[in-house]
């Protein structure tokens, strides 16, 4: 009868997982916590359109256009 030994890294990882070690990375856990808090407090994410012009960011397209027109008029 022959036995094959598992690599030490596999044995250690298996032992760690079976003894309650983390099954998810801390980054995944914090993301889960974030999602739980968002749900708990009724916070919903929304998409935001931003207009970039001249090194500035505008949330209102008319403001971006007005800024561009002001510069064009001064040149």
C-alpha positions, 0 to 999 in steps of 0.5 A: 500500500502506497500513500501520497502526501499532500503538499504542506500548503494544501494541508495548512489551507485545508486545516485553516478552512476547516477550523473556521478560517475565513472563506472570504477575503476581508475586502469581500466581507467589507463589501457585504457589510456595506451592502447590508448597511445600505439595505438596512438604512434604505439607501439606494445607489443612483447613477450620476451623469457628469460633464467634464469641460476645461478641467471642471466637472458639471452635473448640469449640462447647461452650466457646462455649455455656459462655461464653454460659451463664456470662454469662447466669447472671451477669445 
